[in-house]
Amino acid sequence: MHSTAFILPSFNETDSIYQLIGNLSQHITKEDFLIVVDDSSSDVTERYVNLAFSKVTNLNQSNLFIIRNHQKNGRGKSVRQGMDFAIANTNADTIVEMDSDGSHSAEMAKLVAISLADYDYVIGSRYLPQSSIKGWSFTRTIFSKVINRLITVILGHKISDWTSGLRAYSKSSVVTLLQHEFITQGFISLSEQAIVLTSTHSRLKEVPIVFYPRSHGESTVTWKEIKDSFFGLVKIYRYKNLK
């Protein structure tokens, strides 16, 4: 029986992750898994997660997990922590990563999961013609598009959304990512993941999604992270050229 593990990295998100778990439970099967990685939140995220788990009636309670970090590792490391847990502790054939702040709906998560079929990984793209971004300012949208266009020019691969955090992977693709020693942190690590898989000739598919503004918590994208990401992009470029 095919099953999917949904990895939800979380930092200081309460209402949004509570709602997300409830919505996801209505779109997935009892063979699927939910893995929350709480990245040392200072709020009551863990309590909200456990409360949401307790209200899930159509999934196996043994398939619901929360991993609690005692120090902040960042989104990229948290996702890989969830991936490692999924490989070691579940029989999932597909692994999906998504944000827990309300940006990615349960419907979109299910879409990328079922789109994996004949591919190695799927990116839920905000920048395909059929995609839609709700609630972002014009400036924010243009800035994100410019960043993604710049990454395409520098890395030389045609991907419309290098920084989308909604993705589905085959089990073999996850094993490949876990074997790679990552050289970047922050949202640019999503670009590194794409390059790692592209360098192994993995089959990529992008699907259009509806993207929403975060409904809870504060954005982790700071000017420092943007600056660090440009340096990270240089590292990825060097890595790509050494392959």
BALOBA-1460 file (C-alpha; in Angstrom, 3 decimals):
// residues 243
<rec num="1" residu="m" x="0.000" y="0.000" z="0.000"/>
<rec num="2" residu="h" x="1.427" y="3.379" z="-1.053"/>
<rec num="3" residu="s" x="1.942" y="5.876" z="1.756"/>
<rec num="4" residu="t" x="3.217" y="9.442" z="2.131"/>
<rec num="5" residu="a" x="5.044" y="11.124" z="4.997"/>
<rec num="6" residu="f" x="4.266" y="14.836" z="5.372"/>
<rec num="7" residu="i" x="7.049" y="16.768" z="7.108"/>
<rec num="8" residu="l" x="5.996" y="19.975" z="8.838"/>
<rec num="9" residu="p" x="8.905" y="22.091" z="10.151"/>
<rec num="10" residu="s" x="7.611" y="24.576" z="12.713"/>
<rec num="11" residu="f" x="8.940" y="27.558" z="14.638"/>
<rec num="12" residu="n" x="6.599" y="29.611" z="16.827"/>
<rec num="13" residu="e" x="3.451" y="28.573" z="14.971"/>
<rec num="14" residu="t" x="0.366" y="27.587" z="16.929"/>
<rec num="15" residu="d" x="-3.032" y="28.276" z="15.338"/>
<rec num="16" residu="s" x="-1.750" y="27.723" z="11.807"/>
<rec num="17" residu="i" x="-0.180" y="24.324" z="12.481"/>
<rec num="18" residu="y" x="-3.226" y="23.264" z="14.509"/>
<rec num="19" residu="q" x="-5.463" y="24.091" z="11.552"/>
<rec num="20" residu="l" x="-3.059" y="22.539" z="9.051"/>
<rec num="21" residu="i" x="-2.978" y="19.198" z="10.863"/>
<rec num="22" residu="g" x="-6.777" y="19.146" z="10.954"/>
<rec num="23" residu="n" x="-7.037" y="19.992" z="7.249"/>
<rec num="24" residu="l" x="-4.350" y="17.522" z="6.208"/>
<rec num="25" residu="s" x="-6.089" y="14.736" z="8.073"/>
<rec num="26" residu="q" x="-9.118" y="15.266" z="5.808"/>
<rec num="27" residu="h" x="-7.075" y="14.884" z="2.606"/>
<rec num="28" residu="i" x="-4.810" y="11.941" z="3.367"/>
<rec num="29" residu="t" x="-5.296" y="8.280" z="4.215"/>
<rec num="30" residu="k" x="-4.739" y="6.279" z="7.365"/>
<rec num="31" residu="e" x="-1.614" y="4.777" z="5.777"/>
<rec num="32" residu="d" x="0.018" y="8.232" z="5.628"/>
<rec num="33" residu="f" x="2.245" y="9.871" z="8.240"/>
<rec num="34" residu="l" x="2.485" y="13.350" z="9.777"/>
<rec num="35" residu="i" x="5.878" y="14.359" z="11.171"/>
<rec num="36" residu="v" x="6.132" y="17.732" z="12.916"/>
<rec num="37" residu="v" x="9.635" y="19.022" z="13.633"/>
<rec num="38" residu="d" x="9.317" y="21.739" z="16.283"/>
<rec num="39" residu="d" x="12.503" y="23.799" z="15.994"/>
<rec num="40" residu="s" x="12.777" y="24.891" z="19.667"/>
<rec num="41" residu="s" x="9.712" y="27.132" z="19.565"/>
<rec num="42" residu="s" x="9.368" y="29.532" z="22.470"/>
<rec num="43" residu="d" x="5.575" y="29.311" z="22.422"/>
<rec num="44" residu="v" x="3.157" y="26.465" z="23.026"/>
<rec num="45" residu="t" x="3.482" y="24.900" z="19.579"/>
<rec num="46" residu="e" x="4.053" y="21.418" z="20.989"/>
<rec num="47" residu="r" x="0.840" y="21.627" z="23.021"/>
<rec num="48" residu="y" x="-1.143" y="22.750" z="19.968"/>
<rec num="49" residu="v" x="0.337" y="19.920" z="17.881"/>
<rec num="50" residu="n" x="-0.551" y="17.277" z="20.464"/>
<rec num="51" residu="l" x="-4.046" y="18.740" z="20.792"/>
<rec num="52" residu="a" x="-4.498" y="18.617" z="17.018"/>
<rec num="53" residu="f" x="-3.214" y="15.023" z="16.950"/>
<rec num="54" residu="s" x="-5.709" y="14.032" z="19.643"/>
<rec num="55" residu="k" x="-8.599" y="15.282" z="17.501"/>
<rec num="56" residu="v" x="-7.549" y="13.343" z="14.394"/>
<rec num="57" residu="t" x="-9.915" y="10.389" z="14.087"/>
<rec num="58" residu="n" x="-9.377" y="9.152" z="10.528"/>
<rec num="59" residu="l" x="-5.610" y="8.519" z="10.819"/>
<rec num="60" residu="n" x="-3.627" y="6.006" z="12.848"/>
<rec num="61" residu="q" x="-2.373" y="7.710" z="16.008"/>
<rec num="62" residu="s" x="0.805" y="5.626" z="15.665"/>
<rec num="63" residu="n" x="1.491" y="7.494" z="12.389"/>
<rec num="64" residu="l" x="1.581" y="10.934" z="14.064"/>
<rec num="65" residu="f" x="4.921" y="12.180" z="15.346"/>
<rec num="66" residu="i" x="6.438" y="15.309" z="16.858"/>
<rec num="67" residu="i" x="10.188" y="15.835" z="17.080"/>
<rec num="68" residu="r" x="11.211" y="18.524" z="19.552"/>
<rec num="69" residu="n" x="14.534" y="20.332" z="19.078"/>
<rec num="70" residu="h" x="16.128" y="21.948" z="22.113"/>
<rec num="71" residu="q" x="18.088" y="24.438" z="20.022"/>
<rec num="72" residu="k" x="17.196" y="26.182" z="16.795"/>
<rec num="73" residu="n" x="18.564" y="24.383" z="13.741"/>
<rec num="74" residu="g" x="16.753" y="26.288" z="10.984"/>
<rec num="75" residu="r" x="14.195" y="25.110" z="8.447"/>
<rec num="76" residu="g" x="16.590" y="23.210" z="6.187"/>
<rec num="77" residu="k" x="18.089" y="21.090" z="8.949"/>
<rec num="78" residu="s" x="14.660" y="20.518" z="10.475"/>
<rec num="79" residu="v" x="13.330" y="19.179" z="7.179"/>
<rec num="80" residu="r" x="16.304" y="16.860" z="6.769"/>
<rec num="81" residu="q" x="15.791" y="15.728" z="10.363"/>
<rec num="82" residu="g" x="12.214" y="14.865" z="9.449"/>
<rec num="83" residu="m" x="13.381" y="13.089" z="6.296"/>
<rec num="84" residu="d" x="15.861" y="11.017" z="8.263"/>
<rec num="85" residu="f" x="13.116" y="10.092" z="10.741"/>
<rec num="86" residu="a" x="10.744" y="9.152" z="7.915"/>
<rec num="87" residu="i" x="13.284" y="6.859" z="6.258"/>
<rec num="88" residu="a" x="14.189" y="5.182" z="9.546"/>
<rec num="89" residu="n" x="10.747" y="4.901" z="11.130"/>
<rec num="90" residu="t" x="8.102" y="4.700" z="8.389"/>
<rec num="91" residu="n" x="7.407" y="2.757" z="5.215"/>
<rec num="92" residu="a" x="6.513" y="5.903" z="3.272"/>
<rec num="93" residu="d" x="7.166" y="5.800" z="-0.477"/>
<rec num="94" residu="t" x="6.728" y="9.577" z="-0.882"/>
<rec num="95" residu="i" x="7.996" y="12.346" z="1.386"/>
<rec num="96" residu="v" x="6.452" y="15.819" z="1.248"/>
<rec num="97" residu="e" x="7.895" y="18.935" z="2.889"/>
<rec num="98" residu="m" x="5.720" y="21.992" z="3.441"/>
<rec num="99" residu="d" x="5.519" y="25.138" z="5.570"/>
<rec num="100" residu="s" x="3.406" y="25.198" z="8.724"/>
<rec num="101" residu="d" x="2.526" y="28.900" z="8.674"/>
<rec num="102" residu="g" x="-0.549" y="28.640" z="6.452"/>
<rec num="103" residu="s" x="1.271" y="29.346" z="3.176"/>
<rec num="104" residu="h" x="0.686" y="25.831" z="1.874"/>
<rec num="105" residu="s" x="-2.782" y="24.351" z="2.029"/>
<rec num="106" residu="a" x="-3.624" y="20.694" z="2.541"/>
<rec num="107" residu="e" x="-5.018" y="20.601" z="-1.012"/>
<rec num="108" residu="m" x="-1.742" y="21.831" z="-2.487"/>
<rec num="109" residu="a" x="0.272" y="19.364" z="-0.379"/>
<rec num="110" residu="k" x="-1.866" y="16.518" z="-1.682"/>
<rec num="111" residu="l" x="-1.444" y="17.841" z="-5.233"/>
<rec num="112" residu="v" x="2.364" y="17.686" z="-5.153"/>
<rec num="113" residu="a" x="2.215" y="14.247" z="-3.529"/>
<rec num="114" residu="i" x="0.061" y="12.679" z="-6.232"/>
<rec num="115" residu="s" x="2.023" y="14.488" z="-8.981"/>
<rec num="116" residu="l" x="5.167" y="12.528" z="-8.080"/>
<rec num="117" residu="a" x="3.944" y="9.373" z="-9.897"/>
<rec num="118" residu="d" x="6.548" y="9.119" z="-12.709"/>
<rec num="119" residu="y" x="9.065" y="11.623" z="-11.327"/>
<rec num="120" residu="d" x="11.790" y="11.742" z="-8.678"/>
<rec num="121" residu="y" x="10.765" y="15.048" z="-7.140"/>
<rec num="122" residu="v" x="8.069" y="17.657" z="-7.594"/>
<rec num="123" residu="i" x="8.195" y="21.376" z="-6.802"/>
<rec num="124" residu="g" x="4.986" y="23.251" z="-6.107"/>
<rec num="125" residu="s" x="5.730" y="26.406" z="-8.084"/>
<rec num="126" residu="r" x="4.407" y="29.907" z="-7.451"/>
<rec num="127" residu="y" x="5.628" y="31.102" z="-10.853"/>
<rec num="128" residu="l" x="4.054" y="28.931" z="-13.522"/>
<rec num="129" residu="p" x="1.367" y="30.561" z="-15.716"/>
<rec num="130" residu="q" x="-1.425" y="28.754" z="-13.839"/>
<rec num="131" residu="s" x="-0.003" y="29.559" z="-10.383"/>
<rec num="132" residu="s" x="-1.501" y="32.109" z="-8.018"/>
<rec num="133" residu="i" x="-0.101" y="34.128" z="-5.099"/>
<rec num="134" residu="k" x="-2.671" y="35.490" z="-2.670"/>
<rec num="135" residu="g" x="-2.051" y="38.493" z="-0.431"/>
<rec num="136" residu="w" x="1.540" y="39.371" z="-1.272"/>
<rec num="137" residu="s" x="2.394" y="42.962" z="-2.106"/>
<rec num="138" residu="f" x="3.560" y="43.773" z="-5.623"/>
<rec num="139" residu="t" x="7.042" y="44.570" z="-4.242"/>
<rec num="140" residu="r" x="7.295" y="41.247" z="-2.389"/>
<rec num="141" residu="t" x="6.206" y="39.300" z="-5.472"/>
<rec num="142" residu="i" x="8.648" y="41.072" z="-7.790"/>
<rec num="143" residu="f" x="11.508" y="40.636" z="-5.304"/>
<rec num="144" residu="s" x="10.878" y="36.878" z="-5.072"/>
<rec num="145" residu="k" x="10.610" y="36.530" z="-8.853"/>
<rec num="146" residu="v" x="13.878" y="38.431" z="-9.345"/>
<rec num="147" residu="i" x="15.643" y="36.200" z="-6.801"/>
<rec num="148" residu="n" x="14.430" y="33.073" z="-8.567"/>
<rec num="149" residu="r" x="15.361" y="34.433" z="-11.979"/>
<rec num="150" residu="l" x="18.851" y="35.301" z="-10.689"/>
<rec num="151" residu="i" x="19.283" y="31.777" z="-9.333"/>
<rec num="152" residu="t" x="18.268" y="30.351" z="-12.733"/>
<rec num="153" residu="v" x="20.850" y="32.523" z="-14.516"/>
<rec num="154" residu="i" x="23.642" y="31.643" z="-12.066"/>
<rec num="155" residu="l" x="22.953" y="27.924" z="-11.739"/>
<rec num="156" residu="g" x="21.976" y="27.353" z="-15.351"/>
<rec num="157" residu="h" x="18.969" y="25.108" z="-14.832"/>
<rec num="158" residu="k" x="15.434" y="26.010" z="-15.845"/>
<rec num="159" residu="i" x="13.392" y="25.895" z="-12.661"/>
<rec num="160" residu="s" x="10.724" y="28.538" z="-12.137"/>
<rec num="161" residu="d" x="10.657" y="28.407" z="-8.326"/>
<rec num="162" residu="w" x="13.943" y="27.503" z="-6.659"/>
<rec num="163" residu="t" x="12.816" y="28.657" z="-3.222"/>
<rec num="164" residu="s" x="9.415" y="26.987" z="-2.930"/>
<rec num="165" residu="g" x="9.123" y="25.036" z="0.317"/>
<rec num="166" residu="l" x="6.351" y="22.768" z="-0.969"/>
<rec num="167" residu="r" x="7.929" y="19.684" z="-2.507"/>
<rec num="168" residu="a" x="7.450" y="15.946" z="-2.910"/>
<rec num="169" residu="y" x="10.278" y="13.415" z="-3.146"/>
<rec num="170" residu="s" x="10.607" y="9.748" z="-3.933"/>
<rec num="171" residu="k" x="12.217" y="7.650" z="-1.227"/>
<rec num="172" residu="s" x="15.397" y="7.261" z="-3.310"/>
<rec num="173" residu="s" x="15.630" y="11.050" z="-3.770"/>
<rec num="174" residu="v" x="15.427" y="11.568" z="-0.019"/>
<rec num="175" residu="v" x="18.201" y="9.032" z="0.519"/>
<rec num="176" residu="t" x="20.310" y="10.976" z="-1.999"/>
<rec num="177" residu="l" x="19.693" y="14.248" z="-0.134"/>
<rec num="178" residu="l" x="20.537" y="12.694" z="3.230"/>
<rec num="179" residu="q" x="23.849" y="11.435" z="1.854"/>
<rec num="180" residu="h" x="24.793" y="14.966" z="0.768"/>
<rec num="181" residu="e" x="26.614" y="17.211" z="3.229"/>
<rec num="182" residu="f" x="24.823" y="20.535" z="2.850"/>
<rec num="183" residu="i" x="26.886" y="23.702" z="2.510"/>
<rec num="184" residu="t" x="24.083" y="26.271" z="2.880"/>
<rec num="185" residu="q" x="21.455" y="27.259" z="5.416"/>
<rec num="186" residu="g" x="18.174" y="29.170" z="5.282"/>
<rec num="187" residu="f" x="15.827" y="29.278" z="2.308"/>
<rec num="188" residu="i" x="18.716" y="29.005" z="-0.179"/>
<rec num="189" residu="s" x="19.179" y="25.396" z="0.960"/>
<rec num="190" residu="l" x="16.029" y="24.647" z="-1.065"/>
<rec num="191" residu="s" x="18.020" y="25.621" z="-4.156"/>
<rec num="192" residu="e" x="20.868" y="23.391" z="-3.050"/>
<rec num="193" residu="q" x="18.458" y="20.460" z="-2.728"/>
<rec num="194" residu="a" x="17.324" y="21.032" z="-6.316"/>
<rec num="195" residu="i" x="20.907" y="21.161" z="-7.603"/>
<rec num="196" residu="v" x="21.880" y="18.005" z="-5.705"/>
<rec num="197" residu="l" x="19.023" y="16.082" z="-7.307"/>
<rec num="198" residu="t" x="19.508" y="17.671" z="-10.740"/>
<rec num="199" residu="s" x="23.166" y="16.622" z="-10.701"/>
<rec num="200" residu="t" x="22.032" y="12.991" z="-10.339"/>
<rec num="201" residu="h" x="19.741" y="13.375" z="-13.386"/>
<rec num="202" residu="s" x="16.637" y="13.044" z="-11.236"/>
<rec num="203" residu="r" x="13.375" y="13.656" z="-13.043"/>
<rec num="204" residu="l" x="11.789" y="16.941" z="-11.953"/>
<rec num="205" residu="k" x="8.244" y="18.139" z="-12.403"/>
<rec num="206" residu="e" x="6.892" y="21.550" z="-11.424"/>
<rec num="207" residu="v" x="3.183" y="21.938" z="-10.736"/>
<rec num="208" residu="p" x="1.284" y="25.217" z="-10.301"/>
<rec num="209" residu="i" x="0.019" y="25.965" z="-6.811"/>
<rec num="210" residu="v" x="-2.023" y="28.560" z="-4.976"/>
<rec num="211" residu="f" x="0.244" y="30.217" z="-2.422"/>
<rec num="212" residu="y" x="-1.099" y="32.107" z="0.586"/>
<rec num="213" residu="p" x="0.548" y="34.646" z="2.925"/>
<rec num="214" residu="r" x="1.536" y="33.250" z="6.313"/>
<rec num="215" residu="s" x="-1.354" y="33.239" z="8.739"/>
<rec num="216" residu="h" x="0.711" y="32.958" z="11.933"/>
<rec num="217" residu="g" x="4.179" y="33.762" z="13.229"/>
<rec num="218" residu="e" x="6.822" y="36.076" z="11.853"/>
<rec num="219" residu="s" x="8.760" y="35.654" z="8.641"/>
<rec num="220" residu="t" x="12.172" y="34.068" z="9.090"/>
<rec num="221" residu="v" x="13.474" y="35.786" z="5.937"/>
<rec num="222" residu="t" x="15.613" y="38.668" z="7.215"/>
<rec num="223" residu="w" x="18.055" y="40.931" z="5.405"/>
<rec num="224" residu="k" x="20.881" y="38.950" z="7.042"/>
<rec num="225" residu="e" x="19.474" y="35.716" z="5.636"/>
<rec num="226" residu="i" x="19.139" y="37.311" z="2.206"/>
<rec num="227" residu="k" x="22.779" y="38.411" z="2.359"/>
<rec num="228" residu="d" x="23.884" y="34.970" z="3.574"/>
<rec num="229" residu="s" x="21.850" y="33.381" z="0.796"/>
<rec num="230" residu="f" x="23.791" y="35.263" z="-1.881"/>
<rec num="231" residu="f" x="27.017" y="33.853" z="-0.432"/>
<rec num="232" residu="g" x="25.315" y="30.458" z="-0.275"/>
<rec num="233" residu="l" x="24.420" y="30.756" z="-3.943"/>
<rec num="234" residu="v" x="28.107" y="31.192" z="-4.764"/>
<rec num="235" residu="k" x="28.863" y="28.006" z="-2.823"/>
<rec num="236" residu="i" x="26.186" y="26.106" z="-4.755"/>
<rec num="237" residu="y" x="27.570" y="27.403" z="-8.050"/>
<rec num="238" residu="r" x="31.037" y="26.132" z="-7.121"/>
<rec num="239" residu="y" x="29.599" y="22.783" z="-6.023"/>
<rec num="240" residu="k" x="27.693" y="22.446" z="-9.316"/>
<rec num="241" residu="n" x="30.798" y="23.115" z="-11.372"/>
<rec num="242" residu="l" x="32.776" y="20.506" z="-9.454"/>
<rec num="243" residu="k" x="30.251" y="17.777" z="-10.244"/>
